[in-house]
Every structure is written in C-alpha cells, then in structure tokens.
Amino acid sequence: MKKKKNPEKSGSVIIARQEHGISRKLMSPNALRVLYRLKDNGFVAYLVGGCVRDLLLGREPKDFDVVTNATPGEVKRMFRSCRLVGRRFRLAHIHFKEELIEVATFRSQASDEPEPEAVETRRGEQRQRLPHMLMDDEGMILRDNVFGTPEEDALRRDFTVNALAYDIADFSIIDFASGLADLGAGIIRTIGDPAVRFQEDPVRMLRAVRFAAQLGFTMAEETRKALVASADTIVRAAPPRLYDEMLKILLSGEGAKCCDLLRQTGLFAALFPAFSAWLDSESEGFPHTRFGEMLTCVDSRIQKGDKISPPLLLALLFGEYLDEKAENFRAKGAPWQQSIDAATAEFLGEVCPFVQITNRVGLALRDIIAQQTRLKLIPGRRPQAFIARNDFNDIIEYCRLIHGDKKDVAGRLEWWRAQAEQMEQEPLAPLSKRTEETGAPPRKKRRRRRRKQHGLHQSTK
C-alpha cells in the first residue's frame, strides 16, 4: 500500500482510493446519503473511527459515524429527521427508518476561549454562560464543544486505530496518527500520553479492553502499564455510562476474553468489588466456576446471532451469587420470595454505586430467579397467565442453561414449551363464543350516571 504525505495536514498520510480495499458497496446507504449531502452543501465530511477500522480489517461495521466541519445547527437545518443531543459532546443524530447516523463536528482538545461571561435570561436574570471546554480538578473532561480542524479532531480520539478517516470527496483514507501501522501489527495504542488520556475519560480503559479482545489485538506496553496504574479511577466515570459500556463488553461475543483482561488489569475488582472478592473465594471447598461457564455460553450464543436480554445476561452471570445470598437469608428464617427480594436488593446495593443497573432491569433480574420455583408446578394455578408473561422465555432459558442437563428439569421444560406452542396455535376465542362454552351469562353493562355541571359549565339563571 502506497502512502503519500498530505500537504494540507501536518503529520497525516493519505492512501488513495486505488491503494486501499474499501468499497462504497460495503457502507451503509444512509451514511453515504449523509456524506454526500454535506459535501454537496460545501462542507467537509468523513467517515471515522470504528467503521473505517473494521472495513480495513474485513469486518462488518455495526455503526457508521460521520464528522464534518458543519456545526450541529447547520447539520440540523440540512436534515429534517435530525435531533441534537448531548451536553458534554453536542451531536447530531439523523434518524432513518431502521438506522441512526451520528454526525459530530470536528473538535479541538484545547480551548483559548475567555472566561465565561454572565448572560441575561429571558426573565432578565443574570446567569453564568457554560464554557465550551470544561475539566474537573482531576483532569476528566466534563464538557467538550470546542470546534477544530480534522487533524485536531483525530488526535483527540482515544486510540490510533480509531483515528482513521474516509474522505467522501476523493474516496481516500486519511491516517492522522499512524493508525495503519498499529492496525497491521494488531496493537491497541492510545494517542498521546496514556495516563493523561485515561484521566480525561476513564471509560477509555474499558474500550481498550473491549477492542483488544474483540479484534484479537494486544495492548501497547505503555498503554497497558498506564491502564493498570489507573484502574481504580474507573469509578470516576458516570455509573449509567459504565453500565452501558459493560453491556457492550458482555454482549460483544468475546465477553470471556474481556473479563479475563478486566480481572488481570484490576478493572473488574474496581467495578464489582464484592462480587470479585466472592469470585476469588470458595464455597464449601468448591470454586465459583459458573460465572466463567456462563460467559462462554453467552459468547457462543451471540456468535451464532442469538439475542440475549440484559436481565437474562445478568441472571446467568450473577445467578449463583444471588442464590448464595438468598440461601443466607433463608437460613435466618426468611421465606423464599422474601429471600430473593433481599438478595437482589443487596446485590444492586453493592453494584449500582459503580455500575448503575436500571430499576427495570433489576426487577426483571429478580423475577427470573424468583420464578424458577413456578416451573416446578405443573400445571399449577393459571398456567396460561404464567406463559403470557413478557419474561416467560427468559425464565425458561435461564432454567435450561443452568439446570437443563438434569432429566427431570428437561421434562418440565418440555411440558412448558408444549403448552406455550399450543397457546400460540389456539388464539383466544371471541368473548361471545367463550360465554357460550362456559354457560356464564354476559355481564350487564353499567350505566354511567351523568355528573352535575359545575364552574364555567354550570348554567346561570
């Protein structure tokens, strides 16, 4: 592959269209529509980041991200389906029928803006205008809306392999940070001082682990050393953001490799201190092996194209831990359901200060564990209502993956599956027909009483 220096951008290298294997046929048609409209309106527009990296590696990108010199407001005026989002990073989300294309404006890491001035609100009140660039006392970026050049934007990204850009103007690849060399060598390397980059955004440490595992790459030595030294600072990131990043890791198809790296670097212990300590211990002389087994199982399912919901994922990975907690509560006299409730609450209390599992997912996790006893009751009370639950498939799948090798369990699951299939084949009959079959008289419709008129609607005499 021939490279030539870009005279307009110091330090960058351009790879002409005939020298690389990326074809527009491999790109999202919606992303191309966005790129061409920006270009036709006189703006610079690039594909950037993971999509360019994956296309060069022969992988299918999951997302196509665009950067441009158009401001978010200018992007919004060009696309009717555009929504502006974000406070820390102002982004334009362009919505298509089944896809969302994210458009960002070229940004700069440095800010030479003056001290923020007081501005007058619509009510005549004075308030301080927020600065475009803001860091906390420890160097973490809180706000970053300083516009810059394409090269400045590339060099503020996390890793060299993510600083590659595809220029729609001439279909070339622009390498701003020697990313092609690291891509060829299979190396994850931060752009600039890794200690500073992890301080600016601790989530970059999780991204380094995920990219290394997903791509089969190794971390550059200086990157790995800085990550290990900074591992305990991961909790400075926002808990909801850490939850989203952990879902990406655990549902990446390489969750087992990712978790091995997380444990080796100290990130896992920082995020899940109580669970990590329990995982390293033994119960009644036996090690806790289900976590690793379930990670491998989940990876296998995802690599086959299966979908796993977040509640089922958490139940599979943390179910053994919850079972042991619940058993401790039952030993103190708590009934079954109360012990599950208490165990789940204690688990969420340990995890959520660092990785904020949403309340909806936490309740669904609890129900998957608690409803395992219902599967033993055949048919039990109102089996149709149980089958109609939204989480019925997750409850069945959890039981199958945890206990499916036992003959009695397999028999129960087969009965429930047969009942579910029968319900699908026999839709609920109309009300009149059900009334005829049961012989029950139809319920009389209650007459609604007219309310007295008051206030403005009351007639005046």
N, C-alpha and C positions, 0 to 999 in steps of 0.2 A: 504494500500500500504506500503510495507516494504521498508525501506531505509537503505543504508549502507554507511559509510564514504569511500571516495576514498583516499587510502593511498598515491597516487601519486600527488594529488592536494589538498592543504590545504583548508579546509572550504567547499569543494564541496561534493555533495551527489550523489550516483549512484543508479538508480532504474533499476533493472534487467528486461530483456525482459518479463519474466513471471509475472512481477508485474505491468506492465502498458498495456494500451489497444491500443497502436499504432501499426498498421499493415502496412507492406510494400505495401500491395494492395491498401492502401489509398494514396500512394505517387505518385508523377509524375515519370513515367518510365524514362524520360530523366534525372531527378535529380538522380535517382538510378544509371544510367549509369555513370554519372559524379563521384558519390561517389565511385563506385566500381573500376573505372579506377584509381582514385587517390590512393585508398587502394592497388590495385594490383601493383602499381608502388612504394610502400613503404612509402606512405605519410599518415598522419592522416587526416581524413575527417569527418566532422559533418554537419548535417542539423541544422540550428539555427534560432532563432528569432520567427517571427510571425507564420511560418508554424508549428513549434513544439507546440507553444501555442494553435493554432487553432485545431490541431489534438487531443490534450489532452482535448479540450472543445467540441469535436464532431462537429466542424465546418469544412467546406471545405476551405483549404488554397487557396489564389489567386496566391501566388508566393512561390517558394522553393529556399531558399538561402543556399549556401554551404560555409563553412570556412575550411581552411586547413593550414598545415604548409608548403605547396609548395608555392614558390614565384610566382608572376604574370608571370614572364618569364618562369618558369618551367611549369606552367599550360598551357601557350600558346603553348609550344613545344609538349604537350600531346594531344591537340585538334586542328585539322586543322580549325575548324569553330570558333576559339576563337579570340576575339578582346579585346585589353587592352584599358580601358577608365579611365577618371578621373585624375585630378591633385591633388585635396585635398585628395581623397581616391583613390589609384590605384586599380582598379578592373578588373577582367577577365569576360567578357561576352561570354558565349558559346551559339551559335545560333543553334537551331534545327528548323525543318520545321515550326512549329507553336508555339514555346516556346523559351524563353530565360532563361538560368540558370546563375545566378550571383555567381561568386566564389571570395571570399576575402581571403587574407592571415591573419592569426592570428596577431593582432596588440596589441601594448602596449601603454598606455596613457603617460608613462614617456619616456624621451629621455635623454640618457647620452652621445650623440654624441658630439664631439668637435666643436668648432666654424667652420663654413663652410669655406673651403679653395677656393682660386681662381684656376680655371681650365682653360686650354688652349683650345680654339675652333679650328676647322679645319682650319680656316683662320689665326691661330697664335695669335688671340686676347685673352686677359685675361678677364674672367668674373667670378663673384662670384657664386659658386655652391649653389643651393637652399637647405636649411636644410630639413631633413625628417620630422621634427616636428616644427611647427610654430604657434604661437598665436599672436593676436594683443594686444594692450596695455590694452584692457578691458577683456582679457581672452577668446575671441572667437577663436576657433580652425580654422586656415586657411589652414594648411597642416598637414596630419597625416599619415605618411607611415613608422612608426617605428614598426618593426615586434616583436611579443612577443609570450607568451605561450597561450594555450587555456583558462586558467583561467584569465589571464590579458585581453584577448580579450573579454571575457564575462563580466568582471567587468567594462569595458569602455562603455558598451552599456547603453541605456537610462533607461529602466525600468526592474524591477526584473522579470516580466512575459515574457520578451523578452530575458532573459539570459539563457534559457534552450537549451540544445543541444541533438541531437540524434546521437549516435555513430554507424556508419555502421559496425565497427569491431565486435561488440558483440550485436548490436541492443538495447543498453541500453539508458536511459535518464540520462543526467548529469545535476544536478541542482547546479549552481555556486553561486547563490545569494538569496536563499530562495524563489525562484520564485514559486515553487509548493504551498507553504503556501499561498502566495498572490493570486495565481490563484484560489485556493479553497475558499478563503474568498472574492473574487471579488474586489480586491484592485489594483489600479494603483499607484505604488510607484517608485520613482527614486532610482537608485543605487548610494549611496553616498549622499553628501550634495546637495539637490535640487537646491539651489541658484547657486552653482558652476556649476552644470550640465546644467542649463538653460543659464548661462553666456557663457559656452563653445559653446553651439549651441542653439540659441533662438527658432529654429523650433521645438525643443523638447516640447515646451509648446503647440503647435498646435497638435502634436502627442498625448500628454497626453489627450487633449480634445477629439480627434477622437477615441482613444482606449476606453476611459470611456463611450462614447456614443454608439459606435458600440457593445461593449461587455456587456453593461449594468452594468459596474463596477462603483465604487466610487473612488475618489482620496484620498490617504492618507492625513491626515490633514496637515502634514508638507510640502507635495508636493503642495497641493492647496494653502497654505499661500505663499510659495515661488513664485508660478506662478502668483498670484495676485500682489505681490510686484514687479515682474519683467515684467509685461505685456507690459509696454510701451517700453521695449527694443526689442520687437519682430521686429521692423522695422530695426534693425541692420542686419538682415538676407538679403540675396540677393533677390531683387524683383522677378526675374524669379522663384526662388525656392519657394517663398511664394505663387506665382500663382499656381504652381504645387500642393503644399500642400492644398491650398484652394479648388482646383478642387477635390482632394481626399475626402475632408470633405463634400463638397456639393453634390458629387455623391456617397456618401457612403451608401445611403439608410437610413441614420439617420441624415440627414442634419439639420432637425428642432431641434433635441436634441443638436447637435453640436453647432448650432448658439445660442441656449439658454445659453449654457455653455460659449461660446465666449463672449457673452454680459455680463454675470454675472461676469466674471473674468477681463473684461476690454480689452481683446484682440481684440474684434470686433471694438471698438472705436479707437484703435491704428492703425488698418489696414485700416479702412474705416471712417475716422473722419467726413467728410462732410456728407456722407450718413447716418452714425449713428446718427448725430445730427438731420437730417431731419426725420429719422425714429422715433425719440423720440418726434417729434413735431406733430402738426395737420395742416391740410389744410382746411380752411373754416369751422373749427369746427369739422372736421372728422379726426380720427386717420388713420395712414397708415397701413392697415391690409393686403394688397395684398402680401407683402413680406412673411409673415408667412403662408398665404394660399398657395402660390406657393411652398414654401419649403415642406409643407405637401404633395402637389400634386406630386412634383418631387420624394419624398421619396416613395410614393405609386407606381409610375411608375417603379422605379428602383427595388423595392422589387418584382415586377412582372416579372422582367427580361428585361424590355424595355431599349433601349439605348436613351440617350439624349445628343445631341451635346453641346459642350461648348458655342457656340453662342446662341443657344436656351435657355440653362440654364441661361445665364446672362440676356437675354431679359426677361425671366419670372420673375427673381428676381429683376431686376433693371428697368424694363419697366415703372412702374408707376413714378419712379423718373425721368426718361428720358422724359416721356410725360409732366410732370410738367415743366421741364426745357424748352422743346420745346415750350410750351404754352407761357412761359415768353418771348421767342424770337419772337413769332408771335405777341404778344401784342405790340412789338416795331416795327412792320411792316415787319418782315422777312417772306418770302413765306414758304410754307410747307416744301419742301425738304431742304431749307437752314436752317430752324429752327431745323430740325432733325440732320443735319450735325453739327450745332453749339452745340446742346445739347450733342451729342455723344462726340464731341471733348472736351467739358468742363468736362464731366464725366470722360473720360480717363485721362485728365489732373489732376484730383483730385486723382484718384486711382493708376495710373501707377507708381508714385514715390515710392509706398509701395508694391503694388501687380501688377506686370508688365504683363498686358494683352497683348498678342501678337497683332501685327498690323492686321494680317489676321483675327483673331477672333473679333477684334474691328470693322473692316469694315463689317464683316458678321452680327454682332450685330446691327449695324446701318441700314443695309439693311432689316433685319427682321422687324424693327419698321417702316421704311420708306415705305415698300411695302404693308402695311396694307390697304392703300387707293386704291391700284391696285385691291384688291379683290372686291371692290365695283363696279368696271366697268365690266359689263357683256354684251357682251363678251369683249368689249374694243378692242384696236388695238393689233393685233398679239397675241391672247391668247395662241397659241401653243408655241411661244417663251417664254412666261412667265412660262408656265408649265414645259418647258425644263430647267429652271434654276436649278442649283445644290441645292439651298436652298429653293426650292418650298415647300417641305414637312415641313420644319421648319417654313416657313411663315404661312402655313395652320394650323399647330399645335399650333402656338402661338395664332392665332386668335380664334381657337376652345377653348383653355384653358382659355383665358381671357374673350371672349365675346360669347362663344358657347351656353350659356343659353338663348340668345335672338333669337326669331323665325326668324327674317329677316336675322340674321347672319348665323344661321343654314342652311337656304335655300341657301344662297350664297355659303357656304362651300360645300353643297351637289352638286351644279352645277359644281363647280371646280373639285371636286373629280370624278364626272361622266365624265368630259372632259378628265381628266388625265387617267382614265381607258380606255376610248375609244382610246386615243393616244397609249397606251400600246398594245391594241388589233389590231390596224391598223398601222403596221410599215410603215415607209416612203417608197413610191414606187421608183423603179429604175428611173434614170434620163430620159431614153428614153421613159418610159411609161408616166412620168409626162409631157414630151414635147408633146406627142400625145394628152393627155387630154386637155392641155391648148391651143394647137394650135400654140404655140410660136415656131419660127424657132430655130434650135440649134445654139448656139453661135459658131462662127468661131474661130478656134484655131489660135492664133497669132504666126507667125513665128519669131523665135528668131534670131536676127542678130548676125553674128559672130564678136567677138571682135578682134581688131587688136592686134597682139602679140607685147609684149614689153620686155625689160630687157633681162633676160637669154634665154627666148624662142624666141626672135626676131632673124630671120635668118641673118647671116652676109654674106656680099658679098665681 
